[in-house]
Amino acid sequence: MTDHFIARRHPTSWTSEGSGPTVVLLHGLGGDRQFWANEIMDLSRGSHVIAVDLRGSGDSPTTNGGHAISDLADDVFGVLDDAGVDAADVVGFSMGGLVAQSMAVRQPHRVNRMVLASTYAVMNTQARMFLDAVRDVVIAENSLRAVYPLICPWLFSPDFLREPANAGWLEAVDDVDELPEGWLAQYRAQRDFDGRADLNRITAPTVILSGDADRLVDASDVSILADGIAGATIKFFRGSGHLINLEQYGRFLSEIEAFLEADS
């Protein structure tokens, strides 16, 4: 059974399932802890899995005036404090990967190993231009539903979108939260983040997982991470777009499990 909690430092919502070494799962922009539903079920068979609603997502309220990625990292440390966990493995997807990097820099003794999935150290120009345009529509419409059809096609590879069985992912607008404040605050924090100068301070063993058909994170973004973090390795997912955990879930899970179990 999954236990649900609200952290005390900032009212951050999180769930806990399983027992063993702790693995923290951090979702991307506009997601919440349910993004990890399959991973929670599978990883909790041998690990203590904590899945967090980052500030402005799920049951975690946003902040008036916005916040920085470092604030989200501190929120996660607050969750670990409440859970009685000194250190954990951290899996960060997209925006969650920025939070993971910030955690590994701010309190390196609390991050054992780090998985960075579909993420970067600084947003590239093309992704920023696209998401800025999305942001402007969100503000004009005061709704996220208006932009879902704009964003969704850029999250998947062309091969994935060509499959009729995957058409439902383009029609899931009814599941989109109507309130845009949390998304806008997260995007501002993500847009402002530049972790390049701090990469050499990360000491946690790191693996980088990336789709080679990702429209938002390109090969140069991945190279910056790998070159900056000592000993980091890259695993490319051939033909996959941004959402590698949906397009190639079996391999995504196996790469995480193999990395977290190595030398454990």
VEXVEXLO-231645 format. One record per atom (N, C-alpha, C): residue in one letter; z, y, x. Coordinates in steps of 0.001 Angstrom, whole numbers, padded with zeros to 6 digits, always signed. Each point is the difference from the previous one (the first is absolute). Example, Ala and Ser with C-alpha at 12.3 -4.5 7.8 and 13.67 -1.06 7.14 Angstrom:
A+007800-005690+013190 A+000000+001190-000890 A+000000+001200+000900 S-000720+001050-000350 S+000060+001190+000820 S+000730+001090-000770 
END
This chain:
M+000000-001196+000846 M+000000+001196-000846 M+000000+001245+000881 T-000784+001003-000366 T-000070+001244+000754 T+001130+000928-000423 D+000743+000531+000984 D+001035+000991-000269 D-000591+001386+000182 H+000398+000928-000890 H-000535+001363+000027 H+001141+000975+000253 F-000239+000974+000892 F+001051+000931+000411 F-000553+001416+000061 I+000909+000969+000025 I-000338+001400+000259 I+000836+000450+001194 A-000668+000379+001091 A+000712+000422+001205 A+000733+001313-000257 R+001069+000215+000740 R+000867+001142-000263 R-000457+001276+000690 R-000577-000100+001205 R-000334+001207+000777 R-000991+000868-000775 H-001141-000506-000314 H-000923+000584-000979 H-000160-001095-001039 P-000101+000343-001285 P-000071-001068-001013 P-001273-000836+000117 T-000033-000839+001019 T-001163-000816+000321 T+000148-001381-000616 S-000986-000403-000761 S+000021-001301-000672 S-000528-001082+000936 W+000680-001155-000003 W-000442-001098+000859 W+000441-001327-000590 T-000699-001047+000390 T+000345-001337-000445 T+000267-000887+001204 S+000771-001035-000246 S+000386-000939+001054 S-000206-001407-000522 E-000655-000824+000828 E-000227-001389-000406 E-000035-000895+001232 G+000555-001189-000133 G-000028-000988+001064 G+001120+000193+001004 S+000024-000887+000983 S+000999+000069+001058 S-000652-000344+001332 G+000637+000459+001078 G-000548-000197+001335 G-000183+001337+000672 P-000833+000065+001044 P-000288+001279+000655 P-000576+000997-001007 T+000406+001261+000115 T-000433+001010-000971 T-001381+000543+000339 V-000844+000062-001024 V-001335+000598+000089 V-000073+001119-001028 V-000319+001205+000430 V-000130+001150-000890 V-001479+000254-000262 L-000367+000142-001277 L-001384+000237-000401 L-000141+001431-000519 L-000955+000754+000581 L-000203+001402-000338 L-001438+000208-000483 H-000141+000459-001227 H-001304+000123-000659 H-000735+001273+000398 G-001225+000130-000502 G-000829+001147+000296 G+000061+001092-001050 L-000815+001019+000185 L-000061+001160-000887 L-000282-000427-001441 G+000856+000453-000917 G-000211-000284-001416 G+000432-001381-000436 G+000419-000845+000937 G+000464-001329-000363 G+001489-000011-000271 D+000563-001169-000141 D+001447-000174-000089 D+000316-001409+000485 R+001224-000431-000175 R+000384-001301+000551 R-000771-001153-000635 Q-000554+000202-001207 Q-000772-001054-000657 Q-001316-000277+000722 F-000416+000908+000877 F-001172-000237+000842 F+000157-001300+000782 W+001269-000362+000284 W+000305-001150+000839 W+000410-001234-000793 A-000351-000078-001264 A+000509-001088-000845 A-000255-001380+000608 N-001206-000243+000481 N-000315-001314+000575 N+000728-000220+001319 E+000044+001046+000833 E+000666-000132+001296 E+001500-000245-000174 I+000616+000668-000968 I+001421-000215-000247 I+000258-001463-000339 M-000810-000549-000887 M+000170-001392-000417 M-000164-000950+001188 D-001023+000219+000829 D-000290-000934+001082 D+000916+000197+001206 L+000240+001245+000407 L+000823+000240+001180 L+001466-000323-000242 S+000457+000133-001246 S+001418-000226-000286 S+000386-001471+000067 R-000985-000895+000169 R+000333-001411+000173 R+000725-000250+001318 G-000213+000883+000978 G+000675-000192+001280 G+000618+001258+000566 S-000055+001098-000774 S+000506+001279+000489 S+000752+000729-001105 H+000808+000952+000420 H+000624+000941-000934 H-000949+001187-000123 V-000641+000126-001145 V-001038+001004-000188 V+000552+001191-000783 I-000125+001178+000586 I+000343+001251-000675 I-001292+000771-000245 A-000262+000313-001258 A-001182+000794-000363 A+000475+001327-000574 V-000526+001092+000528 V+000510+001338-000297 V-001014+000781-000835 D+000503+000717-001012 D-000788+001041-000663 D+000180+001275+000811 L-000994+000372+000797 L+000119+001224+000785 L+000096+001215-000924 R+000651+001021+000475 R+000288+001194-000802 R-001245+000495-000738 G+000113+000116-001320 G-001116+000434-000828 G-000790-001133-000611 S+000434-001270+000228 S-000685-001167-000556 S+000986-000869-000765 G-000519-000737-000979 G+000823-000939-000736 G+001223+000658-000593 D+001173-000540+000322 D+001250+000528-000534 D+000688+000972+000940 S-000673+000426+001065 S+000567+000975+000933 S-000557+001386-000308 P+000845+000944-000364 P-000508+001333-000356 P-000566+000726+001203 T-000875+000954-000273 T-000532+000836+001063 T+000981+001125+000292 T-000370+000883+000899 T+000884+001078+000421 T-000642+001342-000329 N+000756+000890-000614 N-000503+001347-000218 N-000286+000648+001350 G-001196+000510+000163 G-000378+000614+001259 G-000630-000957+000993 G-000046-001290-000355 G-000675-000969+000849 G+000910-000574+001074 H-000592-000795+000873 H+000747-000686+001044 H-000967-000368+001118 A+000563-000444+001106 A-000793-000445+001149 A+000088-001510+000129 I-000886-000573+000793 I+000050-001436+000266 I+001345-000371+000622 S+000548+000872+000830 S+001303-000279+000601 S+001089-000132-001053 D-000115+000740-001100 D+000966-000144-001094 D-000088-001384-000624 L-001224-000504-000149 L-000180-001335-000557 L+000582-001049+000939 A-000177+000207+001312 A+000596-000920+000967 A+001518-000005-000132 D+000590+001182-000153 D+001450+000079-000154 D+000453-000658-001302 D-000820+000110-001045 D+000319-000696-001250 D+000099-001502+000225 V-000938-000542+000789 V+000006-001442+000256 V+001220-000387+000824 F+000380+000829+000952 F+001233-000278+000740 F+001201-000014-000944 G-000012+000887-000997 G+001062-000011-000993 G+000037-001295-000787 V-001179-000529-000318 V-000078-001294-000674 V+000598-001097+000882 L-000376-000005+001276 L+000541-001008+000918 L+001519+000122+000112 D+000494+001235+000031 D+001446+000194+000047 D+000663-000625-001222 D-000544+000278-001171 D+000581-000533-001232 D-000104-001516-000051 A-001055-000551+000602 A-000191-001453-000001 A+000834-000681+001085 G+000652+000789+000864 G+000775-000573+001086 G-000860-000622+001082 V-001203+000562+000200 V-000952-000531+000980 V-000075+000947+001186 D+000303-000505+001180 D-000054+000831+001207 D-001432+000247+000452 A-000823-001053-000006 A-001389+000111+000480 A-000870-000956-000792 A-001284+000341-000121 A-000917-000789-000821 A-001395+000040+000589 D-000810-000982-000383 D-001437+000084+000202 D-000554+000908-001089 V-001023+000785+000323 V-000538+000974-000948 V-001504-000200-000130 V-000457-000115-001256 V-001427-000104-000307 V-000389+001242-000780 G-000876+000827+000574 G-000414+001238-000652 G-001489+000004-000273 F-000353+000276-001256 F-001408+000065-000392 F-000398+001453-000206 S-001063+000448+000651 S-000566+001335-000172 S+001101+001050+000190 M+000364+000767-001043 M+001082+000974+000147 M+001282-000674+000472 G+000256-001221-000490 G+001178-000730+000452 G-000029-000263+001496 G-001201-000078+000586 G-000110-000155+001444 G+000450+001239+000746 L-000196+001172-000599 L+000512+001229+000605 L+001519+000002-000011 V+000571-000452-001118 V+001454-000079-000110 V+000553-000982+001037 A-000681-001129+000155 A+000429-000992+000991 A-000018+000592+001404 Q-001067+000734+000338 Q-000065+000641+001315 Q+001163+000971+000198 S+000271+000788-001035 S+001086+000968+000085 S+001341-000703+000186 M+000203-001109-000687 M+001226-000777+000173 M+000135-000486+001435 A-001103-000525+000552 A+000034-000571+001348 A+000236+001060+001070 V-000319+001258-000303 V+000239+001093+000931 V+001415+000560-000172 R+000428+000165-001253 R+001272+000669-000281 R+001208-000884+000317 Q-000082-001274-000343 Q+001104-000928+000267 Q-000587-001333+000484 P-000479-000026+001234 P-000718-001185+000487 P+000829-001275-000019 H+001308+000113+000118 H+000855-001188+000013 H+000072-000690-001354 R-000538+000645-001028 R+000076-000573-001350 R-001318-000645-000440 V-001029+000091+000835 V-001298-000610-000313 V-000254-001113+001015 N+000087-001234-000460 N-000192-001138+000887 N-001465-000184+000366 R-000828-000167-001022 R-001446-000154+000165 R-000679+000794-001095 M-001251+000372+000237 M-000687+000894-000929 M-001430-000485-000256 V-000347-000075-001274 V-001358-000306-000429 V-000578+001277-000609 L-001082+000501+000573 L-000667+001195-000509 L-001324-000424-000625 A-000112+000149-001310 A-001173-000476-000738 A-000774+001170-000590 S-001304+000049+000272 S-000892+001013-000586 S+000567+001408+000183 T+000397+000313+001227 T+000666+001279+000224 T-000446+000626+001313 Y+000624+001104+000363 Y-000458+000841+001103 Y+001166+000830+000509 A-000224+000747+001073 A+001003+000930+000509 A-000213+001403-000537 V-001236+000347-000337 V-000313+001284-000613 V-001242-000210-000874 M-000023+000636-001149 M-001111-000169-000943 M-001291+000557+000585 N-001074-000798-000051 N-001259+000497+000559 N-000641+001031-000926 T-000940+000750+000530 T-000582+001141-000718 T-000679-000427-001297 Q-000763-001079+000038 Q-000717-000439-001202 Q+000968-000413-001104 A+001028-000765+000345 A+000983-000410-001000 A+000721+001210-000568 R+000339+000955+000859 R+000700+001197-000469 R-000873+000812-000956 M-001285+000150+000308 M-000892+000753-000884 M-000110-000676-001357 F-000133-001322-000001 F-000102-000740-001258 F+001286+000135-000804 L+001148-000226+000631 L+001255+000037-000728 L+000397+001419-000396 D-000434+000994+000757 D+000210+001379-000427 D-000745+000272-001313 A-001218-000518-000101 A-000765+000173-001235 A+000682-000726-001161 V+000525-001190+000272 V+000758-000730-001021 V+001228+000802-000416 R+000715+000534+000981 R+001183+000825-000289 R-000341+001157-000915 D-001128+000662+000241 D-000376+001154-000810 D-000260-000415-001457 V-000572-001172-000194 V-000220-000492-001365 V+001329-000340-000668 V+000905-000624+000757 V+001323-000315-000548 V+000697+001274-000468 I-000069+001049+000805 I+000642+001263-000370 I-000671+000617-001218 A-001325+000004-000013 A-000730+000608-001108 A+000232-000737-001314 E+000061-001327+000062 E+000153-000813-001212 E+001461-000304-000325 N+000894+000252+000957 N+001421-000332-000147 N+000184-001459-000404 S-000796-000860+000610 S+000017-001424-000351 S-000616-000812+001128 L+000525-001209+000169 L-000595-000922+000968 L-001104-000838-000620 R+000010-000153-001299 R-001014-000848-000636 R-001407+000535+000224 A-000110+001313+000102 A-001323+000595+000171 A-000615-000363+001338 V+000829-000309+001003 V-000541-000240+001333 V-000079-001484+000356 Y+000585-000863-000817 Y-000030-001419+000327 Y-001423-000505+000221 P-000961+000339-000890 P-001376-000477+000240 P-000627+000577+001272 L+000518+001131+000501 L-000524+000584+001233 L+000550-000729+001229 I+001278-000344-000050 I+000657-000616+001151 I-000330-001474+000136 C+000039-000709-001117 C-000045-001461+000028 C-001183-000574+000783 P-001226+000497-000193 P-001127-000609+000734 P+000133+000108+001515 W+000774+000954+000496 W+000141+000203+001439 W+001119-000838+000601 L+000691-000755-000847 L+001080-000855+000492 L-000479-001409+000335 F-001207-000343-000468 F-000502-001360+000150 F-001308-000001+000796 S-000349-001171+000501 S-001270-000155+000705 S-001138-000127-001003 P-001233+000306+000405 P-001152-000180-000890 P-000133-001437-000506 D+000257-000978+000872 D-000114-001397-000419 D+000993-000331-001104 F+001217+000515+000102 F+001013-000248-001015 F-000421+000606-001337 L-000538+001212+000047 L-000378+000685-001235 L-001220-000630-000662 R-000831-000683+000784 R-001185-000630-000576 R+000344-001228-000835 E+001167-000578+000203 E+000381-001205-000721 E+000431+000347-001420 P-000682-000531-001025 P+000377+000313-001386 P+001457-000312-000311 A+000542-001018+000651 A+001386-000387-000271 A+000999+001081+000409 N-000440+000929+000837 N+000917+001045+000472 N-000144+001305-000770 A-000808+000004-001048 A-000255+001235-000750 A+001270+000578-000606 G+000968-000842-000291 G+001230+000473-000630 G+000750+001023+000823 W-000171-000073+001336 W+000694+000970+000837 W-000504+001414-000223 L-001216+000139-000491 L-000553+001325-000271 L+000332+000489-001399 E+000632-000852-000784 E+000283+000326-001401 E+001490+000046-000291 A+000827+000041+001027 A+001454-000093-000181 A+000657+001357-000181 V-000738+000967-000530 V+000512+001363-000108 V+001218+000079-000909 D+000151-000900-000957 D+001146+000055-000893 D+001310-000268+000718 D-000074-000591+001177 D+001206-000287+000774 D+000422+001168+000892 V-000777+001068+000011 V+000262+001120+000892 V+001030+000940-000624 D+001018+000362+000771 D+001031+000929-000439 D-000639+001360-000292 E+000395+000598-001133 E-000556+001287-000385 E+000563+001167+000806 L+001196-000151+000590 L+000659+001122+000649 L-000469+000136+001448 P-000574+001158+000358 P-000599+000130+001333 P+000928+000542+001079 E+001203+000470-000354 E+000828+000699+000978 E+000331-000882+001209 G+000362-001244-000272 G+000347-000895+001101 G-001177-000253+000919 W-001181-000214-000586 W-001206-000242+000797 W-000311+001217+000869 L+000087+001187-000581 L-000322+001212+000757 L+000973+000207+001161 A+001280-000254-000230 A+000980+000151+001076 A-000248-001026+001103 Q-000297-001222-000383 Q-000308-001024+000997 Q-001246+000364+000791 Y-001025+000485-000696 Y-001227+000334+000717 Y+000225+001144+000979 R+000763+001008-000390 R+000288+001104+000936 R+000696-000530+001248 A+000967-000883-000207 A+000720-000559+001149 A-000932-000823+000882 Q-000856-000768-000625 Q-000944-000842+000729 Q-001017+000855+000745 R-000486+001033-000654 R-001006+000876+000605 R+000563+000744+001203 D+001269+000375-000076 D+000623+000785+001074 D+000448-000856+001188 F+000048-001310-000180 F+000540-000862+001045 F-000971-000127+001173 D+000531+000138+001187 D-000770-000253+001223 D+000950-000666+000999 G-000119-001308+000119 G+000913-000749+000845 G-000546-000318+001378 R-001134+000575+000374 R-000650-000383+001257 R+000890+000230+001220 A+000692+001120+000024 A+000809+000320+001176 A+001214-000915+000141 D+000369-000698-001069 D+001197-000843+000022 D-000307-001486+000155 L-001259-000370+000021 L-000331-001422+000050 L+000579-000681+001234 N+000034+000713+001118 N+000510-000613+001236 N+001516-000178-000013 R+000654+000491-001042 R+001446-000184-000149 R+000328-001250-000816 I-001012-000619-000587 I+000226-001192-000821 I+000130-001214+000910 T+001120-000671-000108 T+000262-001175+000830 T-000049-001301-000785 A-000050+000077-001317 A-000029-001219-000814 A-001329-000727+000206 P+000020-001318+000197 P-001260-000759+000020 P-000790+000286-001279 T-001284+000267+000163 T-000800+000501-001127 T-001326-000736-000102 V-000372-000340-001237 V-001342-000498-000276 V-000646+000944-001013 I-001286+000251+000192 I-000764+000901-000863 I-001029-000829-000760 L+000048+000057-001329 L-000933-000741-000846 L-000931+000995-000672 S-001307-000216+000116 S-000948+000994-000511 S-001289-000654-000463 G-000529+000469-001125 G-001297-000452-000472 G-001111+000732+000718 D-001024-000721+000435 D-001076+000693+000727 D-000979+000697-000935 A+000227-000117-001332 A-000786+000762-000971 A+000871+001019-000726 D+001107+000377+000627 D+000913+000988-000581 D-000655+001373+000041 R-000109+000658-001173 R-000631+001320-000083 R+000971+001128+000330 L+001298-000290+000040 L+000999+001035+000228 L+000599-000053+001398 V+000007-001162+000616 V+000536-000171+001352 V-001106-000614+000853 D-000503+000750+000962 D-001122-000518+000780 D+000470-000592+001326 A-000946-000533+000762 A+000340-000703+001246 A+000686+000918+001004 S-000374+001267+000020 S+000633+000922+000949 S+001469+000229-000355 D+000320-000002-001299 D+001397+000132-000421 D+000821-001182+000506 V-000563-001189-000114 V+000678-001209+000447 V+000180+000026+001515 S-001024+000470+000718 S+000084+000077+001461 S+001102+000945+000455 I+000173+001104-000710 I+001057+000947+000360 I+001362-000680-000073 L+000225-000758-001065 L+001262-000721-000135 L+000174-001022+001128 A-001031-000800+000193 A+000098-001077+000993 A+000153+000533+001410 D-000686+001092+000314 D+000101+000575+001343 D+001342+000691+000217 G+000583+000519-001079 G+001233+000772+000140 G+001264-000829-000008 I-000008-001148-000698 I+001188-000841-000113 I-000094-001117+001033 A+000894-000006+000944 A-000056-000974+001087 A+000052-001426-000542 G-000984-000807+000419 G-000020-001404-000366 G-000503-000304-001396 A-000411+001016-000762 A-000469-000244-001369 A-001297-000806+000007 T-000145-000884-000979 T-001221-000783-000156 T-000670+000352-001324 I-001309-000228-000072 I-000792+000310-001199 I-000558-001290-000576 K+000061-000121-001318 K-000649-001088-000713 K-000928+000629-001036 F-001318-000128+000219 F-000956+000541-000958 F-000327-001042-001068 F-000139+000472-001225 F-000375-000838-001132 F-001474+000275-000294 R-000841-000941+000405 R-001438+000205-000117 R-000411+000152-001469 G-000727+001091-000275 G-000549+000225-001333 G+000974+000542-001015 S+001235+000295+000393 S+001007+000457-000957 S+000130+001511+000007 G+000291+000546-001167 G+000261+001418-000126 G+001456+000332+000232 H+000458+001120-000555 H+001352+000506+000240 H+001069-000963-000493 L-000206-000575-001179 L+001009-000873-000601 L-000173-001429+000507 I+000295-000189+001267 I-000190-001315+000613 I+000911-001053-000629 N+001124+000416-000526 N+000915-000971-000605 N-000536-000526-001329 L-000910+000709-000628 L-000635-000493-001226 L-001291-000758+000309 E-000783+000517+000913 E-001282-000630+000297 E+000166-001313+000770 Q+000979-000044+000898 Q+000195-001202+000824 Q+001492-000326+000085 Y+000577-000291-001160 Y+001451-000170-000048 Y+000482-001154+000873 G-000692-001128-000042 G+000438-001154+000776 G+000125+000311+001473 R-001011+000635+000552 R+000066+000336+001425 R+001035+001089+000255 F+000072+000982-000900 F+000972+001081+000150 F+001404-000573+000114 L+000351-000899-000915 L+001324-000608+000020 L+000217-000814+001272 S-001003-000784+000377 S+000168-000872+001177 S+000149+000808+001276 E-000702+001134+000115 E+000133+000847+001189 E+001411+000581+000088 I+000534+000432-001133 I+001359+000547-000007 I+001007-001079+000362 E-000118-001156-000637 E+000956-001080+000262 E-000051-000442+001459 A-001203-000143+000536 A-000127-000452+001390 A+000607+001014+000957 F-000215+001265-000256 F+000538+001045+000880 F+001513+000066-000074 L+000542-000055-001217 L+001437+000130-000162 L+000747-001250+000493 E-000687-001128-000007 E+000660-001239+000446 E-000133-000222+001496 A-000880+000713+000661 A-000213-000202+001440 A+001264+000357+000767 D+000440-000914+000836 D+001166+000211+000861 D+001268+000308-000779 S+000024-000391-001278 S+001198+000282-000793 S+001000-001137+000122 
END
